[in-house]
Amino acid sequence: MNPVERILGDIYSSTEPLDLVVELCDEYDSRWPGSGMDKQSCEYMAGKMRGYGLENVHLEKFTIPGWIRDTSSLSLTEPKSKDIDCIALPMSSEGVVEAELVYLGAGPLDIYEKRKDEIEGKIVMVNSGNPRGMTRYLHRSEKYQRSVLAGAAGWIFMNHYPAYGPPTGGISPIIPAVGVSYEDGMYLVRMLERKGEVKLRLETKCRNLDVDTWNVVGDLKGTAGSDEWLVYGAHYEGHDIAVGALDDATGAAVVMELGRTLAKEKEHLKHNIRFICFGAEEIGLYGSRAYCEAHPDFMEKIRFMMNFDAAGRAGRQGFCLHGWPQLEPLFKEVINEIGVDLPLWSRVGPYSDHWPFLLQGVATATMGDPDEAAKRGGRGFGHTKYDTVDKVDLRAMRECAGNAAVLAFKILNMDKWDYPQRTQKEVDAIIDNAGIHETVRLGIKLKAYLEKKRGTLRPETIVYLDRLSGSKEEVI
């Protein structure tokens, strides 16, 4: 039996990934940055990595703009009085807004300018669906930022899934923002349609403050004595309202499972692989950004980076290359070796931990199934309190880890890597060709807009403004 067969046999006969998810979620809750459970979960993961035989296992601390929620409320005040269940969105500023409601549906790109006069000073509500006919994913944070630029005074993010409750998700500390369920959101929509005008009172209570949190790192050194690396990474924290089982305890568990199984065959690996569990992804990719910033020399040594975000989702466990057509023949070889019909496609998006690596010119990818994602039409249980361990599919995690193990053996045992990293000009072209150039440059517009209003901004917004550089990293 060859090493790959032994690893696959180990992966497909082990419950270790699910056991890891259970431990992370049941013992350490959401692992929210600054909660204390983040540090404890990192120490647990580091202990497991050392037990698996990984080398140089350590925690790396970094400081981020953190956030702690308090109670928040949303009330209909006209044409009648009614309390609406809501949750504050992470990083929201604190405050009270009393204003009319404007509903923008899924928030298509052109609607913010078209209805700018109507939006000014109002509470804007958008749903979490993707606008019809839009080929790229329109993220919550972009809808929020465009609403702010149009003059919104408050913001409501409505779940487009029935029966999943209010959604969460990081935004920026500029205006008070909350999430509401599909059912409550549709009630407000009906009131608006029937009565012509709806007034709301929105209040968020929260604290914006700096906190320390951590990344977890472990290595396997290859036999060739080279200084070339493969990186497998995933974020480990969920949102503070849930344990974040699918998003992304599963990803961290798959990364650790690959460390466990590859360590048993390290004498058959020529080059090096680094396993990283990132913190604070959900509120700004802070863990991966901190790692790339702290290790500029290491960035130049990376052959490839695979990001495992929500590795427990249903569907085939194929490969999404982030604008690297040169790599397609190599990945087709890997799929042929796996022997299963797997999707191989390309899409460039900035909303997960591959993004800081991609901006450095590193070749990156994620795993999953675009057909399954199209059926789901969004996150599903993700970013709600129902993202719990019982939703996790061990079969999907095994397939993800197994396919990634075959890929690792391929990349780590290639004597020569014929895919040089991109130049900055090439990175910019990839972003432009993906149609997200305006998205990643919204920070520049946002900074200019806020500077004009500096004298009226809350303290946490001024702190945010002074940090805001308008760089391509700042997409959340």
C-alpha positions as CSV (number, residue, x, y, z in Angstrom):
1,M,0.0,0.0,0.0
2,N,1.4,3.4,-1.0
3,P,1.4,6.4,1.4
4,V,-1.6,8.1,-0.2
5,E,-3.6,4.9,0.1
6,R,-2.6,4.6,3.8
7,I,-3.6,8.3,4.4
8,L,-7.0,7.9,2.6
9,G,-7.7,4.7,4.6
10,D,-6.9,6.5,7.8
11,I,-9.1,9.5,6.9
12,Y,-12.1,7.5,5.8
13,S,-12.0,5.3,8.9
14,S,-11.5,8.0,11.4
15,T,-14.1,10.1,13.3
16,E,-11.3,12.5,14.5
17,P,-12.6,15.6,12.4
18,L,-16.1,15.3,13.9
19,D,-14.6,14.8,17.4
20,L,-12.6,18.0,17.0
21,V,-15.7,19.9,15.9
22,V,-17.6,18.6,18.9
23,E,-14.8,19.6,21.3
24,L,-14.3,23.1,19.7
25,C,-18.1,23.9,19.8
26,D,-19.2,22.2,23.0
27,E,-16.3,23.2,25.1
28,Y,-15.2,26.6,23.7
29,D,-18.5,28.0,22.4
30,S,-18.0,30.4,19.5
31,R,-14.2,31.1,20.2
32,W,-15.1,34.7,19.7
33,P,-12.1,37.1,19.7
34,G,-11.3,38.5,23.1
35,S,-13.8,36.2,24.9
36,G,-11.1,34.1,26.6
37,M,-12.5,31.0,24.8
38,D,-10.5,31.9,21.8
39,K,-7.2,31.5,23.7
40,Q,-8.4,28.3,25.4
41,S,-9.4,26.8,22.1
42,C,-6.1,27.8,20.5
43,E,-4.2,26.1,23.4
44,Y,-6.4,23.0,22.8
45,M,-5.6,22.9,19.1
46,A,-1.9,23.5,19.6
47,G,-1.9,20.5,22.1
48,K,-3.6,18.3,19.5
49,M,-1.1,19.4,16.8
50,R,1.8,18.5,19.0
51,G,0.3,15.2,19.7
52,Y,-0.1,14.5,16.0
53,G,3.7,15.1,15.6
54,L,3.7,18.5,14.0
55,E,6.8,20.7,14.5
56,N,7.2,24.3,15.6
57,V,3.7,24.4,17.0
58,H,2.9,27.8,18.5
59,L,0.4,30.5,19.0
60,E,0.8,33.9,17.4
61,K,-0.9,36.9,19.2
62,F,-2.3,39.9,17.4
63,T,-4.4,42.8,18.4
64,I,-7.7,43.7,16.6
65,P,-10.6,46.1,16.9
66,G,-12.9,43.9,19.0
67,W,-16.6,44.1,19.9
68,I,-18.8,43.1,22.7
69,R,-22.6,43.0,22.4
70,D,-25.1,44.2,24.9
71,T,-28.9,44.4,24.5
72,S,-30.4,45.9,21.3
73,S,-33.9,46.7,20.2
74,L,-36.0,47.5,17.2
75,S,-39.6,48.9,17.5
76,L,-42.2,49.9,15.0
77,T,-43.5,53.3,16.1
78,E,-45.8,54.3,13.3
79,P,-48.4,53.4,12.0
80,K,-48.6,51.2,15.1
81,S,-46.5,50.1,18.0
82,K,-44.8,46.7,17.9
83,D,-41.5,45.3,19.1
84,I,-39.4,43.4,16.5
85,D,-36.9,40.8,17.6
86,C,-33.3,41.7,16.4
87,I,-29.6,41.2,17.1
88,A,-26.9,43.8,16.7
89,L,-24.4,43.1,13.9
90,P,-20.8,42.7,15.1
91,M,-18.8,45.9,15.0
92,S,-21.9,48.0,14.8
93,S,-21.6,51.4,16.5
94,E,-23.7,52.1,19.5
95,G,-26.6,54.5,19.2
96,V,-30.3,55.3,18.7
97,V,-32.0,56.0,15.4
98,E,-35.6,57.0,14.9
99,A,-36.5,57.3,11.3
100,E,-38.6,56.1,8.4
101,L,-37.9,52.6,6.8
102,V,-36.6,52.2,3.3
103,Y,-36.6,48.7,1.9
104,L,-34.1,47.9,-0.9
105,G,-34.8,44.2,-1.4
106,A,-31.5,42.3,-2.1
107,G,-29.8,45.6,-2.6
108,P,-28.7,45.6,-6.3
109,L,-25.7,47.9,-7.1
110,D,-27.6,50.6,-8.9
111,I,-30.3,51.1,-6.3
112,Y,-28.2,53.1,-3.8
113,E,-27.6,56.0,-6.2
114,K,-31.1,55.8,-7.7
115,R,-32.7,56.1,-4.3
116,K,-30.1,58.2,-2.6
117,D,-32.5,61.1,-1.9
118,E,-34.9,58.7,-0.4
119,I,-32.2,56.9,1.7
120,E,-30.7,60.0,3.3
121,G,-31.4,60.0,7.0
122,K,-33.5,56.8,6.9
123,I,-33.2,53.3,8.3
124,V,-32.4,51.0,5.3
125,M,-33.3,47.3,5.2
126,V,-31.8,44.9,2.7
127,N,-32.2,41.1,2.6
128,S,-29.4,38.6,2.5
129,G,-30.1,37.2,-1.0
130,N,-28.1,37.9,-4.1
131,P,-29.7,40.4,-6.5
132,R,-31.3,38.7,-9.5
133,G,-29.1,38.5,-12.5
134,M,-26.0,39.4,-10.6
135,T,-23.2,36.9,-11.5
136,R,-20.8,37.8,-8.6
137,Y,-21.6,37.5,-4.9
138,L,-22.8,40.7,-3.3
139,H,-21.6,40.5,0.3
140,R,-23.4,42.0,3.3
141,S,-20.6,44.4,4.0
142,E,-20.8,45.9,0.5
143,K,-24.6,46.5,0.9
144,Y,-23.9,48.1,4.3
145,Q,-21.1,50.4,2.9
146,R,-23.2,51.4,-0.1
147,S,-26.1,52.2,2.2
148,V,-23.8,54.4,4.4
149,L,-22.4,56.2,1.4
150,A,-26.0,56.9,0.3
151,G,-26.7,58.6,3.7
152,A,-28.5,55.9,5.7
153,A,-28.8,56.6,9.4
154,G,-29.5,53.0,10.5
155,W,-29.3,49.6,8.8
156,I,-31.3,46.3,9.0
157,F,-30.0,43.0,7.5
158,M,-33.0,40.7,6.9
159,N,-32.5,37.0,6.5
160,H,-33.9,35.8,3.1
161,Y,-34.2,32.2,4.5
162,P,-37.5,31.4,6.4
163,A,-37.2,29.9,9.9
164,Y,-33.5,30.6,10.4
165,G,-33.9,33.6,12.7
166,P,-31.9,36.8,12.5
167,P,-28.6,36.7,10.7
168,T,-25.3,38.0,12.0
169,G,-22.2,39.2,10.2
170,G,-19.5,41.8,10.6
171,I,-19.9,45.3,9.4
172,S,-18.1,48.6,10.3
173,P,-18.8,50.8,13.3
174,I,-20.4,53.7,11.4
175,I,-24.2,53.5,12.0
176,P,-26.3,51.3,14.2
177,A,-27.0,48.0,12.5
178,V,-29.1,44.9,13.4
179,G,-30.2,41.6,11.9
180,V,-33.9,40.5,11.7
181,S,-35.5,37.2,10.7
182,Y,-37.2,36.7,7.3
183,E,-40.6,36.6,9.0
184,D,-40.1,39.9,10.9
185,G,-38.6,41.5,7.8
186,M,-41.5,40.5,5.6
187,Y,-43.9,41.9,8.2
188,L,-42.1,45.3,7.9
189,V,-42.2,45.0,4.1
190,R,-46.0,44.4,4.2
191,M,-46.6,47.3,6.5
192,L,-44.6,49.5,4.2
193,E,-46.6,48.4,1.2
194,R,-49.9,48.6,2.9
195,K,-49.5,51.9,4.8
196,G,-47.0,53.7,2.6
197,E,-44.8,54.9,5.5
198,V,-43.3,53.0,8.4
199,K,-41.3,54.6,11.2
200,L,-38.9,52.7,13.5
201,R,-36.8,53.1,16.5
202,L,-33.5,51.2,16.4
203,E,-31.1,51.1,19.4
204,T,-27.8,49.2,19.6
205,K,-25.9,48.8,22.8
206,C,-22.4,47.4,22.4
207,R,-18.7,48.2,23.1
208,N,-16.0,48.6,20.5
209,L,-12.6,48.0,22.0
210,D,-9.2,46.5,21.1
211,V,-8.6,42.9,22.1
212,D,-5.9,40.3,21.7
213,T,-6.5,37.1,19.9
214,W,-4.4,34.3,18.3
215,N,-3.5,32.2,15.3
216,V,-2.3,28.6,15.7
217,V,0.6,27.4,13.5
218,G,2.2,24.0,13.0
219,D,4.7,22.6,10.4
220,L,5.8,19.4,8.7
221,K,9.3,19.7,7.2
222,G,10.0,17.8,4.0
223,T,12.9,15.6,3.2
224,A,14.4,17.7,0.4
225,G,15.7,20.4,2.7
226,S,14.0,23.0,0.6
227,D,12.5,26.3,1.7
228,E,9.3,26.0,-0.4
229,W,6.0,25.6,1.4
230,L,2.4,24.6,0.9
231,V,-0.1,26.3,3.3
232,Y,-3.3,24.7,4.5
233,G,-5.4,27.1,6.6
234,A,-8.9,27.8,8.0
235,H,-10.4,30.1,10.6
236,Y,-11.5,28.5,13.8
237,E,-13.9,31.1,15.3
238,G,-17.6,31.4,14.8
239,H,-19.9,34.4,15.5
240,D,-20.7,35.2,19.1
241,I,-24.4,34.2,18.8
242,A,-23.5,30.6,17.8
243,V,-20.9,27.9,18.0
244,G,-20.0,28.2,14.4
245,A,-19.9,24.5,13.6
246,L,-20.1,24.7,9.8
247,D,-18.5,28.1,9.7
248,D,-15.8,27.3,10.5
249,A,-15.0,24.7,13.2
250,T,-15.2,22.2,10.3
251,G,-12.5,24.0,8.4
252,A,-10.2,24.1,11.4
253,A,-10.9,20.4,12.1
254,V,-10.1,19.4,8.5
255,V,-6.8,21.4,8.6
256,M,-5.9,19.6,11.8
257,E,-6.9,16.2,10.4
258,L,-4.6,16.7,7.4
259,G,-1.9,17.5,9.9
260,R,-2.6,14.3,11.8
261,T,-2.6,12.1,8.8
262,L,0.2,13.7,6.8
263,A,2.5,13.6,9.8
264,K,2.4,9.8,9.7
265,E,3.9,9.9,6.2
266,K,6.2,12.9,6.5
267,E,9.2,10.8,5.3
268,H,7.4,10.6,1.9
269,L,7.0,14.4,1.6
270,K,9.9,16.3,-0.2
271,H,8.8,19.9,0.6
272,N,7.2,21.6,3.6
273,I,3.6,22.2,4.6
274,R,2.4,24.7,7.2
275,F,-1.0,24.3,8.9
276,I,-2.6,27.6,10.2
277,C,-5.8,28.0,12.2
278,F,-6.7,31.7,11.9
279,G,-8.5,33.8,14.4
280,A,-10.9,36.8,13.8
281,E,-11.9,36.0,10.2
282,E,-15.5,36.9,10.6
283,I,-15.0,40.5,11.5
284,G,-12.3,41.4,9.0
285,L,-9.9,38.6,8.0
286,Y,-7.7,39.9,10.9
287,G,-5.9,36.6,11.6
288,S,-4.8,35.9,8.0
289,R,-4.0,39.6,7.5
290,A,-1.9,39.7,10.7
291,Y,-0.1,36.5,9.6
292,C,0.8,37.8,6.1
293,E,1.9,41.1,7.6
294,A,4.1,39.5,10.2
295,H,5.8,37.1,7.8
296,P,6.7,38.9,4.5
297,D,9.7,36.7,3.8
298,F,7.7,33.5,4.3
299,M,5.1,34.8,1.7
300,E,7.7,34.6,-1.1
301,K,8.3,30.9,-0.3
302,I,4.8,29.7,-0.6
303,R,4.0,27.4,-3.6
304,F,0.2,27.3,-2.9
305,M,-2.3,28.2,-0.2
306,M,-5.6,26.2,0.3
307,N,-8.3,27.9,2.4
308,F,-10.8,25.5,4.1
309,D,-13.9,27.7,4.8
310,A,-17.0,25.7,5.9
311,A,-15.5,22.3,5.0
312,G,-18.5,20.4,6.4
313,R,-21.0,21.6,3.8
314,A,-22.8,19.1,1.6
315,G,-21.9,18.4,-2.0
316,R,-18.9,17.3,-3.9
317,Q,-15.5,18.4,-2.6
318,G,-14.0,19.9,-5.7
319,F,-11.6,22.8,-6.2
320,C,-12.2,26.5,-6.8
321,L,-9.0,28.1,-8.2
322,H,-8.9,31.9,-7.7
323,G,-8.1,33.0,-11.2
324,W,-5.2,30.6,-11.9
325,P,-6.0,28.9,-15.3
326,Q,-2.3,27.8,-15.5
327,L,-3.0,25.4,-12.6
328,E,-6.0,23.7,-14.2
329,P,-4.0,20.9,-15.8
330,L,-2.3,20.1,-12.5
331,F,-5.7,20.0,-10.7
332,K,-7.2,17.8,-13.4
333,E,-4.4,15.4,-12.8
334,V,-5.2,15.4,-9.1
335,I,-8.9,14.8,-9.8
336,N,-8.0,11.9,-12.1
337,E,-5.9,10.4,-9.3
338,I,-8.9,10.8,-6.9
339,G,-11.0,9.0,-9.5
340,V,-14.3,10.8,-8.8
341,D,-16.1,13.4,-10.9
342,L,-15.3,16.6,-9.0
343,P,-16.0,20.2,-10.0
344,L,-13.0,22.4,-11.0
345,W,-13.9,26.1,-11.5
346,S,-12.6,29.6,-11.0
347,R,-13.9,32.5,-9.0
348,V,-12.2,35.4,-7.3
349,G,-13.7,36.7,-4.1
350,P,-12.3,38.7,-1.1
351,Y,-14.4,37.4,1.8
352,S,-12.2,34.7,3.4
353,D,-8.7,34.0,4.6
354,H,-7.2,33.2,1.2
355,W,-7.6,36.9,0.3
356,P,-4.5,38.4,2.1
357,F,-2.4,35.6,0.5
358,L,-3.9,36.3,-3.0
359,L,-3.0,40.0,-2.6
360,Q,0.6,39.0,-2.0
361,G,0.6,37.1,-5.3
362,V,0.3,33.6,-3.8
363,A,-1.8,31.0,-5.8
364,T,-4.9,30.2,-3.7
365,A,-8.0,28.0,-3.8
366,T,-10.9,26.9,-1.8
367,M,-13.0,23.7,-1.9
368,G,-16.6,22.9,-2.4
369,D,-19.4,22.4,-5.0
370,P,-20.7,25.4,-7.0
371,D,-23.9,23.5,-8.0
372,E,-24.7,22.8,-4.3
373,A,-24.0,26.4,-3.4
374,A,-26.3,27.6,-6.2
375,K,-29.1,25.4,-4.8
376,R,-28.5,26.8,-1.3
377,G,-28.5,30.4,-2.6
378,G,-26.4,31.6,0.4
379,R,-25.1,30.6,3.7
380,G,-27.9,28.4,4.9
381,F,-27.6,27.9,8.6
382,G,-24.3,29.9,8.6
383,H,-24.2,33.1,10.5
384,T,-27.3,32.2,12.6
385,K,-27.6,30.6,16.0
386,Y,-28.5,27.3,14.3
387,D,-25.0,26.7,12.9
388,T,-24.6,23.8,15.4
389,V,-22.8,20.5,15.5
390,D,-25.8,18.5,14.5
391,K,-25.6,20.1,11.0
392,V,-22.0,18.8,10.4
393,D,-21.6,16.0,7.8
394,L,-18.6,13.7,8.6
395,R,-18.8,12.2,5.1
396,A,-18.3,15.7,3.6
397,M,-15.4,16.4,5.9
398,R,-13.8,13.0,5.1
399,E,-14.1,13.7,1.4
400,C,-12.7,17.2,1.8
401,A,-9.7,16.0,3.8
402,G,-9.1,13.0,1.5
403,N,-9.1,15.1,-1.7
404,A,-6.9,17.7,-0.1
405,A,-4.5,15.0,1.0
406,V,-4.1,13.8,-2.6
407,L,-3.4,17.4,-3.6
408,A,-0.9,17.9,-0.9
409,F,1.1,14.8,-1.9
410,K,1.1,16.1,-5.5
411,I,2.3,19.6,-4.7
412,L,4.8,18.6,-2.0
413,N,6.5,16.0,-4.2
414,M,6.9,18.1,-7.3
415,D,10.6,18.8,-7.7
416,K,9.9,22.0,-9.5
417,W,7.1,24.4,-9.1
418,D,6.5,26.1,-12.5
419,Y,3.9,28.6,-11.3
420,P,5.6,31.8,-10.1
421,Q,3.7,34.2,-7.9
422,R,1.8,37.1,-9.4
423,T,3.1,40.6,-9.7
424,Q,1.1,43.4,-8.2
425,K,0.0,44.4,-11.7
426,E,-1.2,40.9,-12.3
427,V,-3.1,40.8,-9.0
428,D,-4.8,44.1,-9.9
429,A,-5.8,42.6,-13.3
430,I,-7.3,39.6,-11.7
431,I,-9.4,41.8,-9.4
432,D,-10.5,43.9,-12.3
433,N,-11.4,40.9,-14.5
434,A,-13.4,39.4,-11.6
435,G,-15.6,42.5,-11.5
436,I,-14.8,43.3,-7.9
437,H,-12.4,46.2,-8.4
438,E,-15.1,48.7,-7.3
439,T,-15.9,46.5,-4.3
440,V,-12.3,46.4,-2.9
441,R,-12.0,50.2,-3.5
442,L,-15.1,51.1,-1.6
443,G,-12.9,51.8,1.4
444,I,-11.4,54.8,-0.4
445,K,-14.8,56.3,-1.0
446,L,-15.9,55.5,2.6
447,K,-12.8,57.2,4.1
448,A,-13.5,60.4,2.1
449,Y,-17.2,60.3,3.1
450,L,-16.4,59.9,6.8
451,E,-13.7,62.6,6.8
452,K,-16.3,65.1,5.7
453,K,-18.5,64.1,8.7
454,R,-15.7,63.7,11.2
455,G,-17.1,66.3,13.6
456,T,-20.4,64.5,14.0
457,L,-19.0,60.9,14.3
458,R,-19.1,58.8,17.4
459,P,-15.8,58.0,19.1
460,E,-15.7,54.4,17.8
461,T,-16.3,55.6,14.3
462,I,-13.4,58.1,14.5
463,V,-11.1,55.3,15.7
464,Y,-12.3,53.2,12.8
465,L,-11.8,56.1,10.4
466,D,-8.2,56.7,11.6
467,R,-7.5,53.0,11.0
468,L,-9.1,52.9,7.6
469,S,-6.5,53.0,4.8
470,G,-8.8,52.2,1.8
471,S,-6.6,49.2,1.0
472,K,-7.8,46.1,-0.9
473,E,-7.6,44.2,2.4
474,E,-10.4,46.2,3.9
475,V,-13.4,44.6,2.3
476,I,-15.3,43.8,5.5
